[in-house]
Amino acid sequence: MADSKLEKTLKKISSEKESILPLSSKKDIGANLLRDLIADRLHHLFSLKKDWYVNIDSASVEVASLAALSSLMDFGETFLTLSLASGGYPFYSSRLSIVSRAYRPISYNVDPSSGLIDYDEIARLIELHAPKVIISGGLTYPRIIDFEKISKLAHRASAFHLADISSIAPLILAGLYPPPFKSTDLVLLDTQSLTGIKSGCLLSGEELSDRLARAVTPGIETTFDEDKYISLAAAFPIASSQEAKKRTKQSVKNASLLASQLKKTSFTLMTDGTDTDCLILDLRHQGLSGKEGRDLLKAAGIFAAPNFLFSDSDITSPSGLLLNTSHLPRGMKESEIKILASIISELLFKTKKPSEKKSEVLALLKKSQ
């Protein structure tokens, strides 16, 4: 389908390149035209208010994260973030990250009994440490986060609330996850989760626009990648298409069904289920580590990843196993998910060897293409 707005923008850029303006001016005009088109499309994508600022200049979400934090606080100051063992993003919570070296991260956790975010702990940590920023969002947290509650806790202490929606953006677009824009100060997005194109995106109210713009350029990023801008402009309408939303809804439906089927075969799940497209098995009852579980499934042709559990004491040997249904073939529906759950159960309980199930897995995948 023809993209008339993008075609018009590119024609305008082309005509400017042929003008007698200096080369630097031509580049600025082209960059600004593409930025305006992308901002317009992101406003439409997330139904943002007109005064929301959009910055798409960061080469990656990590660069955008650094820019966001540097715009909100000084080096050495404190921020709160979901712990790695609770499903948080490694970039904020890992001691090896540059963020941990430049700032002072304090982690909040999930409730050990429910596996859900402990909002009371967030309130206690805010009172104890007086952070400048509270970061919400997680890489492998499988439940819906109450962004509004975190915003209230942050604003009560005159702190900023930064919501990182990199892992849940497709769910927000599909109407399966409440968006954070009404209450948060700043939203961070990895465009790769929506478009497959790696870039960091910052969205905020107008009051933070100047400091964010300066933090990105010249603060961290100074280059303009025209090809990337054009690709993003073309990809965002696809990300909001009915076909994309349908795939996301099926992924979440598959994750919920897979979780319920595995629970029937005596598996324990983090948070007892999922609201998203990922679920985490607690393999301690099977006498397996996450790495051992991964290897058993991998040998049969099923992709999974070791995942920390909050109760893990050894960070080198996670007890959880992450399954993400967004990676499954598009044709995989209810009947195929039930078969997949049965295969996973047989492999992890070691009633069947991977070599005995590999042909069945391949047949299932071929059927679902």
Backbone hydrogen bonds, N-H to C=O, Kabsch-Sander energy under -0.5 kcal/mol:
donor,donor_aa,acceptor,acceptor_aa,energy
4,S,2,A,-0.8
7,E,3,D,-2.3
8,K,4,S,-2.4
9,T,5,K,-2.1
10,L,6,L,-2.6
11,K,7,E,-2.2
12,K,8,K,-2.1
13,I,9,T,-2.3
14,S,10,L,-2.5
15,S,11,K,-2.2
16,E,12,K,-1.8
17,K,13,I,-2.1
18,E,14,S,-1.0
19,S,16,E,-1.4
26,K,22,P,-2.0
27,K,23,L,-2.1
28,D,24,S,-2.0
29,I,25,S,-2.4
30,G,26,K,-2.4
31,A,27,K,-2.6
32,N,28,D,-2.6
33,L,29,I,-2.3
34,L,30,G,-2.1
35,R,31,A,-2.7
36,D,32,N,-2.5
37,L,33,L,-1.9
38,I,34,L,-2.6
39,A,35,R,-2.9
40,D,36,D,-2.3
41,R,37,L,-1.9
42,L,38,I,-2.4
43,H,39,A,-2.4
44,H,40,D,-1.9
45,L,41,R,-2.5
46,F,42,L,-2.2
47,S,43,H,-0.6
48,L,43,H,-2.0
52,W,49,K,-1.9
53,Y,204,S,-3.5
55,N,202,L,-2.7
58,S,200,G,-0.7
64,A,60,S,-2.0
65,S,61,V,-2.3
66,L,62,E,-2.2
67,A,63,V,-2.3
68,A,64,A,-2.6
69,L,65,S,-2.6
70,S,66,L,-2.5
71,S,67,A,-1.4
72,L,68,A,-0.8
72,L,69,L,-0.7
73,M,69,L,-1.8
76,G,102,A,-2.4
77,E,74,D,-1.9
79,F,104,R,-1.8
80,L,133,V,-2.4
81,T,106,I,-1.9
83,S,108,Y,-2.6
86,S,83,S,-0.9
87,G,84,L,-1.4
88,G,83,S,-2.7
92,Y,89,Y,-1.1
93,S,89,Y,-1.9
94,S,90,P,-2.6
97,S,94,S,-1.1
101,R,97,S,-1.0
102,A,98,I,-1.9
103,Y,99,V,-2.5
104,R,77,E,-2.7
106,I,79,F,-2.5
108,Y,81,T,-2.2
111,D,116,L,-3.7
115,G,111,D,-3.3
118,D,109,N,-2.3
119,Y,117,I,-1.1
122,I,118,D,-1.5
123,A,119,Y,-1.9
124,R,120,D,-2.1
125,L,121,E,-2.8
126,I,122,I,-2.3
127,E,123,A,-1.9
128,L,124,R,-2.1
129,H,125,L,-2.8
130,A,126,I,-1.9
132,K,78,T,-2.8
133,V,78,T,-1.0
134,I,160,F,-2.8
135,I,80,L,-3.1
136,S,162,L,-2.5
139,L,87,G,-1.1
140,T,87,G,-1.9
141,Y,87,G,-0.7
147,F,145,I,-1.5
150,I,146,D,-1.8
151,S,147,F,-2.4
152,K,148,E,-2.2
153,L,149,K,-2.0
154,A,150,I,-2.5
155,H,151,S,-3.1
156,R,152,K,-1.8
157,A,153,L,-0.8
157,A,154,A,-0.9
158,S,155,H,-1.5
159,A,154,A,-2.9
160,F,132,K,-2.8
162,L,134,I,-2.3
162,L,160,F,-0.6
163,A,161,H,-0.6
163,A,186,L,-2.7
164,D,136,S,-2.7
164,D,162,L,-0.6
165,I,163,A,-0.8
165,I,188,L,-2.5
168,I,165,I,-0.8
169,A,165,I,-1.5
171,L,168,I,-0.6
172,I,168,I,-2.0
173,L,169,A,-2.2
174,A,170,P,-1.6
175,G,172,I,-1.4
176,L,171,L,-2.8
177,Y,171,L,-0.7
183,S,180,P,-1.3
184,T,180,P,-2.2
185,D,161,H,-1.6
186,L,161,H,-1.7
187,V,203,L,-3.2
188,L,163,A,-2.8
189,L,201,C,-2.3
191,T,189,L,-0.8
191,T,199,S,-2.2
193,S,190,D,-1.6
194,L,191,T,-1.1
195,T,191,T,-3.1
196,G,191,T,-0.6
196,G,192,Q,-1.1
197,I,191,T,-0.5
198,K,196,G,-0.5
200,G,58,S,-1.8
201,C,189,L,-2.7
202,L,55,N,-2.7
203,L,187,V,-2.6
204,S,53,Y,-2.0
205,G,185,D,-1.1
208,L,205,G,-1.6
209,S,206,E,-1.2
212,L,208,L,-2.1
213,A,209,S,-2.5
214,R,210,D,-2.1
215,A,211,R,-1.7
216,V,212,L,-2.1
217,T,213,A,-2.5
219,G,214,R,-1.9
220,I,216,V,-1.9
221,E,216,V,-3.9
226,E,224,F,-0.9
229,Y,225,D,-2.1
230,I,226,E,-2.5
231,S,227,D,-2.4
232,L,228,K,-2.6
233,A,229,Y,-2.5
234,A,230,I,-2.0
235,A,231,S,-1.9
236,F,232,L,-2.3
239,A,235,A,-1.9
240,S,236,F,-1.2
241,S,238,I,-1.4
245,K,241,S,-2.1
246,K,242,Q,-2.3
247,R,243,E,-2.1
248,T,244,A,-2.1
249,K,245,K,-2.5
250,Q,246,K,-2.1
251,S,247,R,-2.1
252,V,248,T,-2.2
253,K,249,K,-2.3
254,N,250,Q,-2.7
255,A,251,S,-2.2
256,S,252,V,-2.3
257,L,253,K,-2.2
258,L,254,N,-2.9
259,A,255,A,-2.4
260,S,256,S,-2.1
261,Q,257,L,-2.5
262,L,258,L,-2.3
263,K,259,A,-2.1
264,K,260,S,-1.3
265,T,261,Q,-0.6
265,T,262,L,-0.7
266,S,263,K,-1.6
267,F,262,L,-1.9
268,T,282,D,-0.6
270,M,280,I,-2.7
272,D,269,L,-2.2
273,G,270,M,-1.2
275,D,142,P,-3.5
276,T,142,P,-0.8
279,L,323,L,-2.3
281,L,321,L,-2.6
282,D,268,T,-3.1
283,L,281,L,-0.8
283,L,319,S,-2.2
285,H,282,D,-0.6
286,Q,283,L,-0.8
287,G,284,R,-1.3
288,L,283,L,-2.2
290,G,318,P,-3.4
291,K,318,P,-0.5
293,G,289,S,-2.3
294,R,290,G,-2.4
295,D,291,K,-2.3
296,L,292,E,-2.0
297,L,293,G,-2.1
298,K,294,R,-2.9
299,A,295,D,-2.0
300,A,296,L,-0.6
300,A,297,L,-1.0
301,G,298,K,-1.3
302,I,297,L,-2.7
305,A,322,L,-1.7
307,N,320,G,-2.5
312,D,309,L,-1.9
315,I,313,S,-0.7
317,S,314,D,-1.6
320,G,307,N,-2.0
321,L,281,L,-1.9
322,L,305,A,-3.7
323,L,279,L,-2.7
325,T,277,D,-2.4
325,T,323,L,-0.5
326,S,277,D,-0.6
327,H,324,N,-1.0
328,L,325,T,-1.3
331,G,368,S,-1.9
332,M,329,P,-1.7
333,K,331,G,-0.7
337,I,333,K,-2.5
338,K,334,E,-2.0
339,I,335,S,-1.4
340,L,336,E,-2.6
341,A,337,I,-2.7
342,S,338,K,-1.7
343,I,339,I,-2.2
344,I,340,L,-2.7
345,S,341,A,-2.3
346,E,342,S,-2.2
347,L,343,I,-2.2
348,L,344,I,-2.6
349,F,345,S,-2.1
350,K,347,L,-0.5
351,T,346,E,-1.9
352,K,346,E,-1.6
356,E,353,K,-1.3
357,K,353,K,-0.9
357,K,354,P,-0.9
358,K,354,P,-1.5
361,V,357,K,-2.3
362,L,358,K,-2.4
363,A,359,S,-2.0
364,L,360,E,-2.2
365,L,361,V,-2.6
366,K,362,L,-2.4
367,K,363,A,-2.1
368,S,364,L,-1.3
369,Q,365,L,-0.6
369,Q,366,K,-0.8
